[in-house]
């Protein structure tokens, strides 16, 4: 037993879970996953913004688990596509694009006539931390909200075997390579999730000492 309060990291994405386990390793919490607490139900992401979807997931899973819950929503915003795929990044192309490689291929097809100077884009991440209602009948409380982003370019062909999602085509000019070609350490240092997670750390530590952590979990 560590004596640390538990924090539910509410994602079913193995890549995200791996990144957050590293990003939050020094947080004063014992991190648990949805699988650890036996939650298989998914929160439907009906929001029009990353903020709305992050809150839907944080509040929904907080109520399901009775635990302090960390959830994010993130995606790729491409300027030449007017911000697409945006909040639909994980569902880009619908049922016809079941895998990351399918969605990357669709993105590249949609950008095949876009010249390099106009292939600007950014990854954006919104993190929410929610506390469930004390009696189970009220609304969860938003304790932390943080935003992170990283700018880059969408290159013409995928490169790199690490990462997930759109990492193989997201080119970082400062590194001269794609996110999928970075080590996990370098990715976490500069990524949108790394930026957002870093902004939550001070608040997380403060919460660890306060009554905000008095939940059913």
Secondary structure, DSSP 8 states (H G I E B T S, - for coil): ----EEEEE----HHHHHHHHHHTTTSSEEEEETTTTT---------SSHHHHHHHHHHHHHHHHTS-EEEEEEEEEEGGGTT-BGGGGGGTTGGG--SHHHHHHHHHHHTTT--GGG-EEEEEEEEEEEE--TTSSS--EEEEEEEEEEEEEE-SS---SSS-TTGGGEEETTTTEEGGGS-HHHHHHHSHHHHHHHHHHHHHHHHHTSGGG-S--
